[in-house]
Structure formats: C-alpha cells, structure tokens
Amino acid sequence: METKERIIEVATEMFREYGIKSVTMDDMANQLSISKKTIYQFFKDKDEIVVTCTSKMLKEQEREICRFRSESKDIIDELIQTMEYFKKVLRVINPTFISDMEKYHPKAWQLFLNHKENCFRDSLMASMQRG
C-alpha cells in the first residue's frame, strides 16, 4: 500500500475510534511507524487529512448504498440492508468524531452535510420510486 493511502487508512481508523481532536499528528506518525515530516509531505495539515478521510468514508457509504439498491430483491430488503449497514457503522464510530468535525473542521463538516443532504435524499427518492 502506498504511504499516502496508509496514512489515510490509519488516520480514518484512529479518528473513528478516538475522535478527531484527541488524535495528534504524533499519534498518527507513531501508529504508522513514520515521521511527522513524512505525513507533512503528503498533507499540509491535520485538517486536510480529516477532509480526505471524511471524503473517503462518505464515498464508501455511497458505494454501499448503491450496492444494496442493485443487489436487493425489493425495497424492503434494500432498507433492511441499509439500516443494518448504518447500525454497524455507528457502532465503530466514536460519538466525538462527528462533534469534533463540526467544531474544528468546517470543510469536512460541509462535506458531511452535503453528502447527507444529497446522497441520502437521492437514495431515498430512488427507493421511493422503486417501492
């Protein structure tokens, strides 16, 4: 795995588990067994990492929702799969992750809000039409 991808992967997991604010650049570097300087070669600051991680997570969610829509036998099956998926997601995300994003990372928060508004609305409309 490329270094930048590893940074994103590890940072995402750490943010999910501990919240954003409590994870420092030193923590990420230690977890990755690299220097902070290496992280800064790929990202200008922690905010850029948060935005990148948030974007990655939202794209994964969107892919899963589309997969449920295409693989489910009917609207009920699709909704059950979607609800189970989000229950699983919410179990592994520290509640402070969302509040930290809202308070300290406005670009990532805006991505989240846009995703919630657009992706969920579009998904709901498609599901309603299908039902």
C-alpha positions as CSV (number, residue, x, y, z in Angstrom):
1,M,0.0,0.0,0.0
2,E,1.3,3.5,-0.9
3,T,2.3,5.7,2.0
4,K,-0.4,8.3,1.4
5,E,-3.1,5.5,1.3
6,R,-1.7,4.1,4.6
7,I,-1.8,7.5,6.2
8,I,-5.5,7.9,5.2
9,E,-6.4,4.4,6.3
10,V,-4.7,4.6,9.7
11,A,-6.0,8.2,10.3
12,T,-9.5,7.2,9.4
13,E,-9.4,4.3,11.9
14,M,-7.9,6.4,14.6
15,F,-10.5,9.2,14.1
16,R,-13.3,6.7,14.2
17,E,-12.0,5.1,17.4
18,Y,-10.8,8.1,19.4
19,G,-12.5,11.1,17.8
20,I,-10.6,13.7,15.7
21,K,-9.4,16.1,18.3
22,S,-7.8,13.5,20.5
23,V,-5.6,12.1,17.7
24,T,-2.4,14.1,17.1
25,M,-0.1,14.1,14.2
26,D,2.4,12.4,16.5
27,D,-0.1,9.7,17.3
28,M,-0.6,9.0,13.6
29,A,3.1,9.0,12.9
30,N,3.7,6.6,15.8
31,Q,1.0,4.3,14.6
32,L,2.3,4.3,11.1
33,S,6.0,4.0,12.2
34,I,6.9,7.0,10.2
35,S,8.0,10.6,11.0
36,K,5.6,13.5,11.1
37,K,7.7,15.0,8.3
38,T,6.6,12.1,6.1
39,I,3.0,12.9,6.8
40,Y,3.5,16.5,6.0
41,Q,5.0,15.5,2.6
42,F,1.5,14.3,1.7
43,F,-0.8,16.6,3.7
44,K,-0.3,20.3,4.6
45,D,-2.1,19.9,8.0
46,K,-4.4,17.7,10.1
47,D,-7.5,19.5,8.6
48,E,-6.5,18.2,5.1
49,I,-6.2,14.7,6.5
50,V,-9.7,15.0,8.1
51,V,-11.2,16.2,4.9
52,T,-9.6,13.4,2.9
53,C,-10.7,10.8,5.4
54,T,-14.2,12.1,5.5
55,S,-14.5,12.1,1.8
56,K,-13.2,8.5,1.6
57,M,-15.7,7.4,4.2
58,L,-18.6,9.1,2.5
59,K,-17.7,7.6,-0.9
60,E,-17.6,4.2,0.7
61,Q,-21.0,4.7,2.2
62,E,-22.4,5.8,-1.1
63,R,-21.0,2.7,-2.8
64,E,-22.6,0.5,-0.2
65,I,-26.0,2.2,-0.6
66,C,-25.8,1.8,-4.3
67,R,-24.8,-1.9,-3.9
68,F,-27.7,-2.5,-1.6
69,R,-30.0,-1.0,-4.2
70,S,-28.7,-3.1,-7.0
71,E,-28.5,-6.4,-5.1
72,S,-31.7,-6.3,-3.1
73,K,-34.7,-8.2,-4.2
74,D,-37.1,-5.4,-3.3
75,I,-37.4,-2.1,-1.4
76,I,-37.9,-3.8,2.0
77,D,-34.7,-5.9,1.6
78,E,-32.8,-2.7,0.5
79,L,-34.0,-0.8,3.5
80,I,-33.1,-3.6,5.9
81,Q,-29.6,-3.9,4.4
82,T,-29.1,-0.2,4.6
83,M,-30.3,0.0,8.2
84,E,-28.0,-2.9,9.2
85,Y,-25.1,-1.2,7.5
86,F,-25.6,2.0,9.3
87,K,-26.0,0.3,12.7
88,K,-22.6,-1.4,12.0
89,V,-21.0,2.0,11.0
90,L,-22.4,3.8,14.1
91,R,-21.1,1.0,16.4
92,V,-17.5,1.6,15.3
93,I,-17.6,5.5,15.3
94,N,-16.8,7.3,18.5
95,P,-19.6,9.9,19.0
96,T,-17.0,12.6,19.4
97,F,-15.9,12.1,15.8
98,I,-19.0,13.9,14.5
99,S,-18.9,16.7,17.1
100,D,-15.1,17.2,16.6
101,M,-15.7,17.5,12.8
102,E,-18.5,20.1,13.3
103,K,-16.5,22.2,15.8
104,Y,-13.0,22.1,14.4
105,H,-13.0,21.0,10.8
106,P,-15.6,23.1,8.8
107,K,-14.6,21.8,5.4
108,A,-15.1,18.2,6.4
109,W,-18.3,19.1,8.2
110,Q,-19.6,20.8,5.0
111,L,-18.7,17.6,3.0
112,F,-20.7,15.6,5.5
113,L,-23.7,17.9,5.4
114,N,-23.7,18.0,1.6
115,H,-23.5,14.2,1.5
116,K,-26.3,13.8,4.0
117,E,-28.4,16.2,2.0
118,N,-27.7,15.0,-1.5
119,C,-26.8,11.3,-1.2
120,F,-29.4,10.4,1.3
121,R,-32.1,12.4,-0.4
122,D,-31.3,10.9,-3.8
123,S,-31.2,7.4,-2.3
124,L,-34.5,7.9,-0.6
125,M,-36.1,9.2,-3.8
126,A,-34.8,6.3,-5.7
127,S,-36.0,3.9,-3.1
128,M,-39.5,5.5,-3.0
129,Q,-39.7,5.3,-6.8
130,R,-38.6,1.7,-6.7
131,G,-41.2,0.9,-4.0
